[in-house]
């Protein structure tokens, strides 16, 4: 667990009052500042160090009251000189602009079973302060309670079970399952976009490009960022499924391992579809900069002519 600066640090004693645009007067919070810095991709320990440095500098110069815009400028200056990565200041300011734009942000992480999507989704949710994470497996489980097996049999099987390598169309059953689950995921995304709320969608049923296309004409102009998470090496992929056996026994890692060949076929199919849709595929084991990558793309969307904030 990261060690946060102790509350009794004499250098950090004293309250700094921040006045926001609505004339609310609130105490400066190192925790809130550190949380906002996580969106730049810096490690948690570094986010708290920088947050403490910002507070210390304000106190050192006798700044006990500051308005929100002045705090933003001061934070940018401090990050520019104190952060190890010179892009941290730029990325933090850009992320603030994205949050203030009012446009909902929809992040979609697709990929075959066992590629690390869930772990990355959880990490992104914490770093970007997105409180709604929707898994397509959960949606499929709900649909199974209302759609009988005789109506859509593929829905009641695992994704790797509906792949038929020797069939004329090996992925016909997989696509039918994805279409049913994906339509429900789009409905959830539409509803949250109506409410201007951001979310993360993760799961094998998130076919590349589907949610981007479905939300393209939404009046809230959501910023949709999609990534396909893969495991390039078959041994690394198998190891992730082995870990699932002990860490998440309810997810039946042994059954997944037994059908790893089918799962790899699903991955190949999704890579092909991602390429057609212009969706970036990235190895789940090499996604350390995923937060920075996504924030950078969000900012690019905001800078487009029809997306000015």
C-alpha angles and dihedrals in degrees: 000000000000115000112234121207109274117256090231095061102133091213089063099046116122135057125263115201118215119200113207129203091273091055092251112151112215133166117256109257122208089196094056092044091049091049091053090050092056088073089069091064098249117143117265093249091053092047090057092044091053092045090053091047091054091051093045092051092050091051093044092058091045095251105157096154129037136162120239097253092049089050090053091052092045091049091050091051092048094048091048091058102031107037117090091223113059090209093064093083093048093045093048093051091046092050090052089053091050092052092047093049090081091223114132116241119221117191117190121195112186129175146122120291115287100022096118100260096137094051092049092046091053092048092049092047090057096043096045095037092237108158099189119074117171120193119201090217089063091049090050091052091053092048090052089063094057104030112066120227091243090058098049111003093176090064090064095054132073116262093248090052094059094056111100109190094188096047124102088246106026094185101045094106092042091053092049090052092047093048092054095045093038092054089056091047090052090051090054091048091049092051094050091045088054086057092044091242125144125228146173120229117196133175149091091270093063096100111205113270097003098110093040090055094044093053097039094103098036110133092228088063094223117203104236119196119184130190131176110218114209140171108227096191118062093212092052089049091051091048092055090053091049090053089051089060091066103027098041108020092167089066092065099231093178092059089049091051091051089056098039089126090060091045090053089051089054089051092051090050092049092048089054091049092046090053090052092048095045093244118151116242117207133181112252090220092055100044097109092125095045093114093052091043093053095044090051091052092047089055090049089056091051090052093055114108094249093043105057112148 
